[in-house]
Amino acid sequence: MTPLNRTVLVVDDEGIIVTLWTIHVESMGVPVCGSAATAADAVMMAQQHRPAVVLMDVRLRGSADGVSAAIEIHERVGSKVIFITGSQEPSTIDRIKADHPAAILIKPVPSQVLQHTVDAVLGAWAANP
């Protein structure tokens, strides 16, 4: 399998959130390889760019959600997925947990929490790429 790149893919259907996460990740010195608003685009971008980390919202445009996208990305690419969601329903959290997430963060996420989480996941990835 082709190795992953030390980049982050941002997946959310709200442009302002994508911009905020992108600015924050890039201010950490980590390149953002792209963004997606649908599950299909997220999978395509992940296959194209092979990011080490994906920041994934659960609710996306289209019929498939972020959990479905994360499962497909995990199977096809192997990227670590950090879920960032406003959904706290037990059924949603259970679906997320079934995919072996690198982390689950509940919106709103303080910038230092996002930074610490991305750093930790990238650190674990660097130790075992």
Protein Blocks (a to p, Z undefined) as FASTA:
>chain_A
ZZdddddddddfbfklmmmmmmmmmmnopacfbdcfbfklmmmmmmmnopabdcddfbdg
djbdfklmmmmmmmmnopacddddfbfcfklmmmmmmnopabdcdddddfklmmmmmmmm
mmmmmmmZZ
